[in-house]
Amino acid sequence: MTGDAKTHYATWPDRIDAMKSETPDITRGFGGMFQKLMGDGALSARAKELIALAIGMSVRCEACIYSHAEKAVKAGATREQLLDMAGVVVTMQGGPGYVYVPKLIEAIDALGLERTSGAGD
């Protein structure tokens, strides 16, 4: 789809704006549902974004990975939480989930989340 996280983050807003102008009914329908269901509730918005990110990885959707990684970070998720979530994806899905962990790492790096000391050692 986009190829890499930096390209996605640079081009996605314009692509979404174009889609919104072409498909206002889809935008209103999906946007309303998204706003209602992805905010804080019994689960925090951060937890919901981590779940959405895990599903995006499981279904091999690069745009979903990049978008929900960004939203999870904005909701307060740390690098460690994102990578821990990736471990759950790999546990549940095996190799198909494993090969999308690099896409998540691209997103994390593009979003500027620094490694903590000892991570990756």
C-alpha positions as CSV (number, residue, x, y, z in Angstrom):
1,M,0.0,0.0,0.0
2,T,2.3,2.8,1.1
3,G,5.6,1.0,1.4
4,D,7.1,2.6,4.5
5,A,6.0,4.5,7.5
6,K,7.6,7.9,6.7
7,T,5.8,7.9,3.3
8,H,2.6,6.9,4.9
9,Y,2.7,9.7,7.5
10,A,3.7,12.2,4.8
11,T,0.9,11.3,2.3
12,W,-1.9,9.9,4.4
13,P,-3.6,13.2,5.3
14,D,-4.0,14.2,1.7
15,R,-5.1,10.8,0.6
16,I,-7.8,10.7,3.4
17,D,-8.9,14.2,2.5
18,A,-9.4,13.2,-1.1
19,M,-11.3,10.1,-0.1
20,K,-13.5,12.2,2.2
21,S,-14.5,14.6,-0.6
22,E,-15.2,11.7,-3.0
23,T,-17.2,9.6,-0.5
24,P,-18.9,11.8,2.1
25,D,-21.5,9.2,3.0
26,I,-18.8,6.6,3.8
27,T,-16.9,9.2,5.8
28,R,-19.9,10.2,7.9
29,G,-20.9,6.6,8.6
30,F,-17.5,5.3,9.4
31,G,-16.3,8.5,11.2
32,G,-19.3,8.5,13.5
33,M,-18.9,4.9,14.4
34,F,-15.1,5.3,14.9
35,Q,-15.6,8.4,17.2
36,K,-18.3,6.7,19.3
37,L,-16.5,3.4,19.7
38,M,-12.8,4.2,19.9
39,G,-12.9,6.7,22.8
40,D,-12.6,5.9,26.4
41,G,-15.2,3.6,27.8
42,A,-14.9,0.4,29.8
43,L,-11.6,0.1,27.9
44,S,-9.3,3.1,27.6
45,A,-8.8,4.6,24.1
46,R,-5.1,3.4,24.4
47,A,-6.2,-0.2,25.0
48,K,-8.7,0.0,22.1
49,E,-5.9,1.4,19.8
50,L,-3.6,-1.4,20.8
51,I,-6.3,-3.9,20.0
52,A,-7.0,-2.3,16.6
53,L,-3.3,-2.3,15.9
54,A,-3.0,-6.0,16.8
55,I,-5.9,-6.7,14.4
56,G,-4.3,-4.6,11.7
57,M,-1.1,-6.6,12.0
58,S,-3.1,-9.9,12.0
59,V,-4.9,-9.0,8.8
60,R,-1.7,-7.6,7.2
61,C,-3.0,-4.1,6.7
62,E,0.0,-1.6,6.5
63,A,-2.3,1.4,6.6
64,C,-4.0,0.0,9.7
65,I,-0.6,-0.7,11.4
66,Y,0.7,2.8,10.7
67,S,-2.6,4.6,11.6
68,H,-3.3,2.7,14.8
69,A,0.3,2.8,15.9
70,E,0.1,6.6,15.6
71,K,-3.3,6.8,17.4
72,A,-2.0,4.4,20.2
73,V,1.0,6.7,20.7
74,K,-1.2,9.8,20.8
75,A,-3.3,7.9,23.4
76,G,-0.2,7.3,25.6
77,A,1.2,4.0,24.4
78,T,4.9,3.5,24.9
79,R,7.4,1.8,22.6
80,E,7.5,-1.1,25.1
81,Q,3.7,-1.5,25.1
82,L,3.6,-1.5,21.3
83,L,6.3,-4.2,21.1
84,D,4.7,-6.2,23.9
85,M,1.4,-6.1,21.9
86,A,3.4,-7.4,18.9
87,G,4.5,-10.4,20.9
88,V,0.8,-11.2,21.5
89,V,0.2,-11.0,17.7
90,V,3.1,-13.4,17.0
91,T,1.9,-15.7,19.8
92,M,-1.6,-15.9,18.3
93,Q,-0.7,-15.9,14.6
94,G,2.9,-17.2,14.3
95,G,4.9,-16.4,11.2
96,P,2.3,-14.2,9.4
97,G,2.2,-11.9,12.4
98,Y,6.0,-12.1,12.9
99,V,6.8,-10.8,9.4
100,Y,4.7,-7.6,10.1
101,V,6.7,-6.7,13.3
102,P,9.2,-4.8,11.1
103,K,6.3,-2.6,9.9
104,L,5.4,-1.8,13.4
105,I,9.0,-0.9,14.2
106,E,9.1,1.4,11.2
107,A,6.0,3.1,12.5
108,I,7.5,3.4,16.0
109,D,10.7,4.9,14.7
110,A,8.9,7.2,12.3
111,L,6.8,8.5,15.3
112,G,10.0,9.2,17.2
113,L,9.5,6.8,20.1
114,E,13.0,6.3,21.5
115,R,14.3,3.0,22.8
116,T,14.7,2.8,26.5
117,S,18.1,1.8,27.9
118,G,18.5,-2.0,27.7
119,A,15.9,-2.5,25.0
120,G,17.2,-4.7,22.4
121,D,20.3,-5.7,24.3
